[in-house]
Amino acid sequence: MPVTLTNRERAHLKARAHALEPVVHIGHGGVTDAVIAEVDRALTAHGLVKVRAGAAERDERAEILETLCARTDAAKVQTVGKVMVLWRPQPEDQKRQQGDKQD
């Protein structure tokens, strides 16, 4: 299920992502199952990650971002040049949100 963000949430995540370094680098091989697995692992561990698509052109980077978001159930936070920021709620975040809705 794709995650959607409000403008306020997106701005907060952009501020948090500013100090991060890219944890996944996508090379000439493009989006492979190994890349998807690594992005999924990073999102599970951190929730907010930067991904660098070094070899791709602008249109290819847009496709890479859409593929990553679709296959990892993440939300696009921001794209600056070759660096993309992705966010996915961590399991404790989801439990906290569900608890807030029930109160």
ABEGO torsion letter per residue (X at the ends): XBBBBBAAAAAAAAAAAAABBBABBBBAAEBBAAAAAAAAAAAAAAGBBBBBBAABBAAAAAAAAAAAAAAAGBBBABBBEABBBBBBBBAAAAAAAAAAAAX
